[in-house]
Amino acid sequence: MKKKILIIDDEVDFCLIMKGYFSRKNYDVFLAYTLQTGLFLIDENKPDILFLDNNLPDGQGWKYVDQIVEKNPHLEIYLVSAHQSKSSFSSPNKNIIVWEKPISLQILNTSFQ
């Protein structure tokens, strides 16, 4: 069965590039450009992997991490932002990884072989 990825980010170009990358690797990819749509799609599609931006038009994505993890304990979460440094978010949860934008192809290829 295909793994499902949800990308919640208001940068349309970033979403489309990521969707193309993961579609070629045979993932099912879902996109949300707002936090509310993204939270709905998490419940609706039960993704395996989530890419979550922080600065969204309708709120701060990272503030919802605890709530998302509580409902979806096995979800791998990648927090991505061009405006936050890695040190601005820390969690004991090993399924939560912080990446700064721009994300390099090398990091993607290493993480998703």
C-alpha positions in Angstrom: 0.0 0.0 0.0 1.2 3.5 -0.9 2.3 5.7 2.0 0.4 9.0 2.3 2.0 12.4 2.7 0.2 15.6 3.6 1.9 18.9 3.0 0.5 21.9 4.8 2.1 25.1 3.4 0.9 28.3 1.9 3.7 28.4 -0.6 2.1 26.9 -3.7 5.4 26.5 -5.6 6.9 24.6 -2.6 3.9 22.3 -2.4 3.9 21.5 -6.1 7.7 20.8 -6.2 7.3 18.5 -3.1 4.2 16.8 -4.6 6.1 16.1 -7.8 9.1 14.7 -5.9 7.0 12.4 -3.7 4.6 11.3 -6.5 7.6 10.1 -8.5 8.6 8.1 -5.5 5.1 6.5 -5.5 3.6 8.3 -2.5 0.0 9.5 -2.4 0.4 13.3 -1.8 -2.3 15.6 -0.4 -1.9 19.4 -0.2 -3.4 22.0 2.0 -2.6 25.8 1.8 -4.2 26.7 5.2 -4.0 25.3 8.7 -7.7 24.5 8.9 -7.8 22.6 5.6 -4.7 20.7 6.7 -6.1 19.7 10.1 -9.2 18.5 8.3 -7.1 16.4 5.9 -5.1 14.8 8.7 -8.4 13.4 10.1 -9.8 12.6 6.7 -6.8 10.9 5.1 -4.7 9.6 8.0 -1.3 10.4 6.4 1.9 8.6 7.4 4.1 11.7 6.9 3.3 15.4 7.5 5.2 18.4 6.3 4.0 21.4 8.4 4.8 25.0 7.8 4.7 27.4 10.7 3.6 30.7 9.2 0.2 30.0 7.6 -2.5 32.5 6.7 -4.8 31.3 9.4 -2.4 30.5 12.2 0.9 29.1 13.5 1.2 25.5 12.4 3.7 24.5 15.0 1.4 25.4 17.8 -0.8 22.4 16.8 1.9 19.8 16.9 1.0 18.4 20.3 -2.7 18.2 19.3 -1.8 16.4 16.0 0.5 14.0 17.7 -2.0 13.2 20.4 -4.5 12.1 17.7 -1.9 10.5 15.4 0.9 9.1 17.5 2.6 7.3 14.6 2.7 10.2 12.3 6.2 11.3 11.1 6.2 15.1 11.3 8.6 17.4 9.4 8.3 21.0 10.6 9.5 23.3 7.8 10.0 27.0 7.8 12.1 29.7 6.2 11.5 32.0 9.2 12.2 29.8 12.2 15.5 28.3 13.2 15.8 24.7 14.3 16.4 25.8 17.9 13.0 27.5 18.1 11.2 24.2 18.4 12.2 21.2 20.4 10.4 18.0 21.2 11.3 14.8 22.9 9.3 13.0 20.2 11.7 11.4 17.7 9.0 11.5 15.0 9.2 15.3 14.9 12.0 16.7 12.8 12.7 20.4 12.1 13.9 21.4 8.6 14.8 24.9 7.5 13.8 26.0 4.0 14.9 25.8 1.4 15.0 22.0 1.7 17.8 20.5 -0.4 17.2 17.6 -2.7 20.1 15.9 -1.0 18.3 15.9 2.4 15.1 14.6 0.7 17.0 11.8 -1.0 18.8 10.8 2.2 15.6 10.8 4.2 13.3 9.2 1.7 15.3 6.5 -0.1 
